[in-house]
Amino acid sequence: MHPTRFLLKNFFPRRNKRNNQVLKLSRLTTLVPAVLLLGALLVRIIEPPLVAQLRLAVFDQYQVVKPREQTALPVRLLDIDEESLRRLGQWPWPRDQLARLIDLATKAGAAALVLDILLSEPDRLSPPEIARLLPERSEYDAARATLSGQPSHDDVLATALARSNSVLGFALTQEGRGNVPQLKAGLVQAGDPPNPFLLPYTGNIAALPALTANAAGYGALSLVPDSDGVVRRAPLFVTVGGKVFPSIDAEALRLAQGASTYIIKSTNASGEVSFGTGGGIVGVRIGALDVPTDRAGRVWIRYTRELTQPVAAWQLLAGVADPQALAGQIVLLGSTGAGLSRYQPTPIAGTASALAIRGQILETLVSQDFLFQPDWANGAEIILSFTLGLLLIWLLPRWGALWCALIALAAILAVVGGSWTLFSRYNALVDPLYFSLVIVLVYLTQSLRIYLGSERERREVRGAFSRYLSPALVEQLANEPERLHLGGETRKLTILFCDIREFTSISERYGPEELTRLINRFLTPLTQAILDQQGTIDKYMGDCIMAFWNAPVDVPDHATQACRAALAMLKALDQLNDELASEAASAGRSPDNLKIGIGMNTGAALVGNLGSEQRFDYSILGDSVNLASRLEGQSKAYGVSALISEETFTMAPKMAALELDLVQVAGKADPVRIFALLGDETLAQSDAFERLQQTQNDMLCAYRARDWTAALGRIDQLEQLGVDLVKRYLTIFRARITEFQKAPPGPDWDGVERRLVK
């Protein structure tokens, strides 16, 4: 039974209804960590945006620490940069200028030419367009005729596109604008239809039909950032109006290889397995290259620390660029100029232009240095989190916070290390953060629950034992409630009884209020002396104190502690008598000199909550208790303040105790050796006490041998030592021996003094 239940049952039995409610609440709180664990797993399955963003932030840091190595790859940016705009005029440039750029790139040997520019409207700088805008007046007729006879810039651009391996793009929208684009390549679907998994768009902003008709490739232009605005993944395919279309990145890779068909592999294709979450796309084959994707057909962009270095457009037009820089390259024509290119956040390079990001996408595809999330990663995260979370919930109450913290830390470090190893060696993206957060959450929640439960136990223990024990012992028991045992138990205890001698005659001289104050003044310091030595107050019976040691908390040297308490009680009584004498002198009356008798015994006793259902006390029962009570009664008869039994003397051998007699007390069949407690270890080690003890032992030997003369001689020696603590005892014993001289005991006399009256 749990200590809390034990306390509620045994120390508060009169409050059963409330206790049952507390126990039910205690049971319910044990479910909190498990419920939170299940909730965390549900969050992982649902994956709200915050969870996804935290995971992506971890993957970003991996790329920051270990980006893709910068190597020579057949991807080149042809950049209409700020310098090109300064030299050749502001944007938009006439499209015959773009045509010249395309022709020069084609002549330089570009493997594919991708226009990262949306050409959805006619060129307003085209001669026919200018002619159309001239006023309808005669003075403009000649100019109109001349301009109308010149070729359109869009036609010039279309011709240039036709001469090159070019890719144009369309913009994606959710507004239903534009016609459905024309697919320039074949599309093979392996496995489940990809449409439900791809990013869906309802419309597009198309390039001019005359241009798209002459381009070899046509794909989606738009970059699609994650919910936090960072561009980490690039969709290779999307749906527009329900139909599947490639991105310009996929088209560029296809044309560079001279391929004519895509193969989209989804779950349930040959050799592919389901994700366990409704399927998805697993990869795309473009020409001779296999590209792994996430379930939405997106490829993770593996960024380099330094972005792709461009060739400036003005340099190519001016003939100062090295033509070999474009030979065999996939050339991306676009702009990084301010106001022309939208800059977007990236995992490692801060913000970058759309053209630079497009270059990173193509370099990732060409290098085949792909990041990927294994299809087992989600399941592994959930299973590991659930398994270790349950293990921690189970282990924490048993092994404690420190060991479980080490286990949790080791598990987190192992998962983080494994995640990093998978990334750095195999490019696999496995999230260590979710697992770590779940384990920390479970650990903290379960630790908090255990702490609050322990605090509740401590409060119950403090409430149950504060009237029995010293604050230090109460706190020790509160911190270690497992020391409590169920119901009653038999333990070896040291029991103490203390009573005021001649209390009846003293009480007759006081009124009720004065007597109450006197008793309180007497009990308070003596009680404190007991509590200071780790004793347990059993009860007060008028002027009598009953106490014991070694329950409910273990006190290994309980006999010694009890002896020290008795000596402290005698010292406290002397101080009280001095105060009473001073008060009596001030009041002009004779003082009351309080005297006490103390009896102590060590032995087995039943300890626990004893009483009825209506009233009970944490108390003790047993023959050893009765003997302690009898010894307290005999202390006056032997003229000493504190009597201890042989068992107590044996367990406290360093205390200054003097054997007095062999006594049979009322209720005991066997005689017991009794000792006068005279002082502590310091006195016991003194030469004077050793002489006293040796002489006393010699006296008892002579007495028990019926050598009355020798015994009286030893008493004379003892009296000469001048020990006031045993002065009355020696007088009593001298009288007894003198009587034996006059009337010797019978032959069956065994040296036992029989005190059969309580």
MOJO-V76318 format. One record per residue. N is the residue number from 1. SS is DSSP state (~ for helix, > for strand, _ for the rest). PSI is psi in whole degrees, 0 to 359 (* if undefined). Layout:
BEGIN
N SS PSI
N SS PSI
END
This chain:
BEGIN
1 _ 138
2 _ 145
3 ~ 323
4 ~ 315
5 ~ 321
6 ~ 314
7 ~ 313
8 ~ 323
9 ~ 318
10 ~ 334
11 ~ 345
12 _ 51
13 ~ 345
14 ~ 1
15 ~ 47
16 ~ 320
17 ~ 313
18 ~ 321
19 ~ 320
20 ~ 321
21 ~ 319
22 ~ 318
23 ~ 319
24 ~ 317
25 ~ 321
26 ~ 319
27 ~ 321
28 ~ 322
29 ~ 335
30 _ 340
31 _ 345
32 ~ 310
33 ~ 321
34 ~ 320
35 ~ 318
36 ~ 323
37 ~ 314
38 ~ 322
39 ~ 320
40 ~ 322
41 ~ 321
42 ~ 320
43 ~ 320
44 ~ 322
45 ~ 315
46 ~ 322
47 _ 74
48 _ 166
49 ~ 321
50 ~ 318
51 ~ 315
52 ~ 319
53 ~ 323
54 ~ 318
55 ~ 314
56 ~ 326
57 ~ 324
58 ~ 315
59 ~ 325
60 ~ 316
61 ~ 325
62 ~ 317
63 ~ 326
64 ~ 316
65 ~ 319
66 _ 80
67 _ 172
68 > 139
69 _ 141
70 _ 111
71 _ 163
72 _ 118
73 _ 153
74 _ 56
75 > 130
76 > 138
77 > 131
78 > 102
79 > 123
80 _ 81
81 _ 184
82 ~ 321
83 ~ 322
84 ~ 320
85 ~ 323
86 ~ 320
87 ~ 322
88 ~ 1
89 _ 159
90 _ 163
91 _ 144
92 _ 143
93 _ 153
94 _ 143
95 ~ 347
96 ~ 334
97 ~ 318
98 ~ 322
99 ~ 318
100 ~ 317
101 ~ 316
102 ~ 317
103 ~ 317
104 ~ 320
105 ~ 321
106 ~ 317
107 ~ 327
108 _ 351
109 _ 26
110 _ 132
111 _ 326
112 > 148
113 > 117
114 > 123
115 > 106
116 _ 49
117 _ 132
118 _ 118
119 _ 72
120 _ 350
121 _ 154
122 _ 155
123 _ 116
124 _ 344
125 _ 4
126 _ 137
127 ~ 311
128 ~ 325
129 ~ 320
130 ~ 319
131 ~ 321
132 ~ 333
133 ~ 351
134 _ 147
135 _ 150
136 _ 69
137 _ 156
138 ~ 327
139 ~ 345
140 ~ 1
141 ~ 318
142 ~ 316
143 ~ 320
144 ~ 319
145 ~ 318
146 ~ 315
147 ~ 320
148 ~ 334
149 ~ 349
150 _ 154
151 _ 148
152 _ 141
153 ~ 325
154 ~ 324
155 ~ 320
156 ~ 317
157 ~ 320
158 ~ 320
159 ~ 317
160 ~ 320
161 ~ 321
162 ~ 329
163 ~ 350
164 _ 167
165 _ 75
166 > 156
167 > 127
168 > 165
169 > 158
170 > 151
171 > 145
172 > 141
173 > 165
174 _ 25
175 _ 5
176 _ 20
177 _ 151
178 _ 159
179 _ 162
180 _ 128
181 _ 160
182 _ 133
183 _ 127
184 _ 352
185 _ 162
186 > 155
187 > 119
188 > 131
189 > 123
190 > 118
191 _ 208
192 _ 148
193 _ 134
194 _ 342
195 _ 315
196 _ 341
197 _ 337
198 _ 156
199 > 126
200 > 140
201 > 145
202 _ 339
203 > 182
204 > 160
205 > 108
206 _ 156
207 _ 164
208 _ 135
209 ~ 322
210 ~ 328
211 ~ 314
212 ~ 328
213 ~ 332
214 ~ 352
215 _ 145
216 _ 336
217 > 155
218 > 121
219 > 175
220 > 133
221 _ 327
222 _ 136
223 _ 139
224 _ 101
225 _ 164
226 _ 179
227 _ 338
228 _ 7
229 _ 357
230 > 135
231 _ 104
232 _ 331
233 > 149
234 > 124
235 > 128
236 _ 336
237 > 149
238 > 172
239 > 137
240 > 115
241 _ 30
242 _ 352
243 > 149
244 > 132
245 > 148
246 > 165
247 > 167
248 ~ 338
249 ~ 314
250 ~ 320
251 ~ 319
252 ~ 316
253 ~ 323
254 ~ 311
255 ~ 324
256 ~ 333
257 ~ 354
258 _ 25
259 _ 159
260 _ 356
261 > 145
262 > 150
263 > 118
264 > 119
265 > 124
266 > 176
267 _ 151
268 _ 6
269 _ 167
270 _ 122
271 _ 357
272 _ 146
273 _ 164
274 _ 151
275 _ 349
276 _ 5
277 _ 35
278 _ 10
279 _ 188
280 _ 179
281 > 139
282 > 340
283 > 169
284 > 139
285 > 121
286 > 107
287 _ 238
288 _ 2
289 > 133
290 > 128
291 > 113
292 > 141
293 _ 170
294 _ 181
295 _ 345
296 _ 11
297 _ 23
298 > 145
299 > 136
300 > 130
301 _ 122
302 _ 101
303 _ 151
304 > 161
305 _ 319
306 _ 130
307 _ 163
308 _ 131
309 _ 127
310 > 167
311 > 127
312 > 138
313 ~ 320
314 ~ 327
315 ~ 320
316 ~ 319
317 ~ 327
318 ~ 354
319 _ 16
320 _ 352
321 _ 150
322 _ 115
323 ~ 330
324 ~ 342
325 ~ 339
326 _ 353
327 _ 127
328 _ 13
329 _ 153
330 > 111
331 > 126
332 > 116
333 > 118
334 > 198
335 _ 141
336 _ 8
337 _ 147
338 _ 132
339 _ 345
340 _ 332
341 _ 136
342 _ 124
343 > 134
344 > 151
345 > 145
346 _ 164
347 _ 326
348 _ 346
349 _ 24
350 _ 234
351 > 150
352 > 155
353 > 158
354 ~ 324
355 ~ 316
356 ~ 320
357 ~ 320
358 ~ 322
359 ~ 322
360 ~ 324
361 ~ 310
362 ~ 323
363 ~ 321
364 ~ 316
365 ~ 317
366 ~ 321
367 ~ 342
368 _ 24
369 _ 76
370 _ 138
371 > 149
372 > 153
373 _ 118
374 _ 145
375 _ 346
376 _ 354
377 ~ 314
378 ~ 313
379 ~ 320
380 ~ 319
381 ~ 314
382 ~ 314
383 ~ 314
384 ~ 316
385 ~ 316
386 ~ 316
387 ~ 308
388 ~ 328
389 ~ 313
390 ~ 320
391 ~ 318
392 ~ 319
393 ~ 321
394 ~ 322
395 ~ 326
396 ~ 314
397 ~ 341
398 ~ 319
399 ~ 342
400 _ 166
401 ~ 322
402 ~ 308
403 ~ 319
404 ~ 327
405 ~ 320
406 ~ 319
407 ~ 313
408 ~ 317
409 ~ 317
410 ~ 318
411 ~ 317
412 ~ 315
413 ~ 322
414 ~ 317
415 ~ 317
416 ~ 315
417 ~ 319
418 ~ 320
419 ~ 316
420 ~ 320
421 ~ 316
422 ~ 322
423 ~ 309
424 ~ 331
425 ~ 326
426 ~ 3
427 _ 16
428 > 137
429 _ 106
430 _ 124
431 _ 119
432 _ 347
433 ~ 316
434 ~ 311
435 ~ 314
436 ~ 316
437 ~ 320
438 ~ 315
439 ~ 317
440 ~ 317
441 ~ 313
442 ~ 316
443 ~ 311
444 ~ 319
445 ~ 313
446 ~ 321
447 ~ 318
448 ~ 318
449 ~ 315
450 ~ 319
451 ~ 313
452 ~ 321
453 ~ 319
454 ~ 320
455 ~ 322
456 ~ 318
457 ~ 317
458 ~ 320
459 ~ 319
460 ~ 318
461 ~ 316
462 ~ 316
463 ~ 325
464 ~ 326
465 ~ 1
466 _ 334
467 _ 357
468 _ 324
469 > 165
470 _ 156
471 ~ 324
472 ~ 317
473 ~ 322
474 ~ 317
475 ~ 322
476 ~ 316
477 ~ 324
478 ~ 324
479 ~ 340
480 _ 66
481 ~ 344
482 ~ 347
483 ~ 341
484 _ 142
485 _ 152
486 _ 135
487 _ 207
488 _ 155
489 > 154
490 > 125
491 > 156
492 > 120
493 > 162
494 > 123
495 > 141
496 > 133
497 > 139
498 > 134
499 > 148
500 > 130
501 _ 141
502 _ 39
503 ~ 330
504 ~ 314
505 ~ 326
506 ~ 316
507 ~ 334
508 _ 341
509 _ 2
510 _ 148
511 _ 172
512 ~ 314
513 ~ 318
514 ~ 321
515 ~ 321
516 ~ 316
517 ~ 320
518 ~ 315
519 ~ 317
520 ~ 319
521 ~ 328
522 ~ 313
523 ~ 326
524 ~ 306
525 ~ 326
526 ~ 323
527 ~ 318
528 ~ 323
529 ~ 322
530 ~ 313
531 ~ 325
532 ~ 335
533 _ 29
534 _ 29
535 _ 162
536 > 123
537 > 120
538 > 303
539 > 164
540 > 134
541 > 85
542 _ 246
543 _ 6
544 > 140
545 > 134
546 > 128
547 > 164
548 > 166
549 > 152
550 _ 23
551 _ 143
552 _ 351
553 _ 139
554 _ 131
555 _ 96
556 _ 318
557 _ 50
558 ~ 326
559 ~ 316
560 ~ 317
561 ~ 320
562 ~ 319
563 ~ 318
564 ~ 321
565 ~ 318
566 ~ 317
567 ~ 320
568 ~ 325
569 ~ 318
570 ~ 321
571 ~ 318
572 ~ 325
573 ~ 320
574 ~ 318
575 ~ 320
576 ~ 319
577 ~ 323
578 ~ 318
579 ~ 317
580 ~ 322
581 ~ 319
582 ~ 319
583 ~ 321
584 ~ 320
585 ~ 321
586 ~ 329
587 ~ 355
588 _ 35
589 _ 165
590 _ 142
591 _ 157
592 _ 113
593 _ 102
594 _ 137
595 _ 147
596 > 157
597 > 135
598 > 133
599 > 136
600 > 143
601 > 151
602 > 129
603 > 179
604 > 141
605 > 155
606 > 127
607 > 139
608 > 191
609 > 112
610 > 138
611 > 205
612 _ 178
613 _ 334
614 _ 328
615 _ 138
616 > 165
617 > 152
618 > 107
619 > 185
620 > 154
621 > 151
622 _ 166
623 ~ 326
624 ~ 331
625 ~ 317
626 ~ 321
627 ~ 319
628 ~ 320
629 ~ 319
630 ~ 321
631 ~ 323
632 ~ 319
633 ~ 330
634 ~ 349
635 ~ 322
636 ~ 319
637 ~ 332
638 _ 2
639 _ 26
640 _ 162
641 _ 327
642 > 123
643 > 137
644 > 153
645 > 169
646 ~ 323
647 ~ 320
648 ~ 317
649 ~ 320
650 ~ 323
651 ~ 352
652 _ 61
653 _ 343
654 _ 354
655 _ 153
656 > 95
657 > 141
658 > 126
659 > 134
660 > 318
661 > 173
662 > 115
663 > 142
664 > 114
665 > 167
666 _ 134
667 _ 359
668 _ 130
669 _ 326
670 _ 141
671 _ 157
672 > 145
673 > 134
674 > 150
675 > 145
676 > 126
677 > 115
678 > 332
679 > 186
680 _ 197
681 ~ 327
682 ~ 314
683 ~ 320
684 ~ 333
685 _ 358
686 _ 152
687 ~ 323
688 ~ 317
689 ~ 322
690 ~ 320
691 ~ 317
692 ~ 313
693 ~ 318
694 ~ 317
695 ~ 319
696 ~ 317
697 ~ 321
698 ~ 321
699 ~ 315
700 ~ 324
701 ~ 316
702 ~ 319
703 ~ 311
704 ~ 342
705 _ 5
706 _ 22
707 _ 79
708 ~ 322
709 ~ 314
710 ~ 322
711 ~ 317
712 ~ 327
713 ~ 321
714 ~ 325
715 ~ 321
716 ~ 317
717 ~ 320
718 ~ 319
719 ~ 326
720 ~ 335
721 ~ 340
722 _ 40
723 _ 106
724 ~ 332
725 ~ 335
726 ~ 15
727 ~ 314
728 ~ 323
729 ~ 317
730 ~ 323
731 ~ 315
732 ~ 316
733 ~ 325
734 ~ 318
735 ~ 320
736 ~ 314
737 ~ 322
738 ~ 319
739 ~ 320
740 ~ 329
741 ~ 322
742 ~ 318
743 _ 86
744 _ 146
745 _ 164
746 _ 173
747 _ 340
748 _ 8
749 _ 128
750 _ 11
751 _ 4
752 _ 131
753 > 120
754 > 118
755 > 81
756 _ 2
757 _ 132
758 _ *
END
